[in-house]
């Protein structure tokens, strides 16, 4: 599909985006829907979050609920409900739910597909 092809409007049920049978996090890749972005809708318990990784495009986080400690390169930031943070392409980053309740946030990827490289995979290669 090229970007100029028509894609019929549709609602994509959350269960089709869910990661794992009982997971609360959703993964959307825009290419099949004609969207130029992708995202994770994160719903994590305290202490949860992805390991250090990077993307060949920018990523934007919007915290909807809770508290996230976000590592971007050598910087460590704390974001709360309503806050937005960004990372430029190819910079190592990670986040953890550092609050006492659930962390709900949208991780917007400036790409119609999600491309991730994890630091631990690079180190062992």
N, C-alpha and C positions, 0 to 999 in steps of 0.2 A: 504494500500500500504506500503510495506517495502522499505527501502532505496535502496535495490538492484534491485527493479523492474524498468523496462524501461519505461520512460515517453517520448512520442513522442514530438519532438521539436515543439514549437508553439509560436506565438506572442499573447500576451494577450492585447486586445484593452483597452486603457485607460478608456473608458466608463464602462467597466466591473469592474474596480477597484475604480471608483469614489465614494466618500462618499457623499450621498445625490444627488438628481437630478441635482442641480445646483452648487454643491460644486466643488472646484478646487483641493482639497486634494485627493490623491489616497492611497489606502491600499492594499498591496500585501502580501499574506501569502504563503510561499514557498512550503508547504507540498503537495498540489495538483499538483504542477509542478515538484516535485522531487528536489527542491532547499532546502538547509539547512539554509536559512535566510529568513527573512520577512522584509518589510519596509513600511514606510509612505513617500510619496512624498508630502511634505508640500508646500502649496502656500497660505500664509496668508497675510491679510492686517495689517497695523499698529495696535498694541494693542492686536492682536489675538495670541492665543497659548493655549496649554493644561494646565489644573490644575495640581497641585502636584500629582505625581504618581510614581510607581516603577514597575520593572520587575524582574523575577527570573533569568535573564541572562543579559549580557552586552548590551549596546546600543551605537552606534556611530552616530554622526551627521556630515554631510558634508554640509556646507552652500554654496549654488550655487549663490545666489543673496540676497543682503540686509544685515540686521543686526539682530542678535538674542541675547537677554539677557537670559542666561541659568543659572538656579539655580540647583546646585548639592550639596545636603546636606546643609551645612551652607555657601558654597561658591557661589558667583555670578560672572559669567564670561560673557564677551561680545565677540561674534564671528562675523566675517564679511565674505564677499564673498571669497571663497577659503580656509577658516579655517575649521579645524576638531576638534571635542571635543568628549570625551567618558565618560561614567558612568559605574561603575562596578555593578554587580547584587545586587538587594535589597536595593539600595540607592534611597531615595526620590529625584525626580527631576522634573523640569518644564522648559518651555521656552516661551518667548514672542517675537513677532516682535517689537523690540524697535527702528526700523528705521522709515524713513518717506515714504518709498515705500514698495513694496511687498517683503515678505520674501519667498524665495524658497530654500528648503533644503531637503535632503534625511536623514531619520532617520532609520538607519539599525539596525534591531533586530537580535541578534545571536540565532535565534530559527526559526524553520520552521512553527511556529504558533505565533501569538501575544498574550501575556498574560500581562494584566495590572491590577494593583490595585491602585485605587485612594484614596488619603489621606482622603478626605471628606466622602467617603463611609466607611472607617475603623473607623473614629471618631464617626459615627452615628450607628455603629453596636453594 
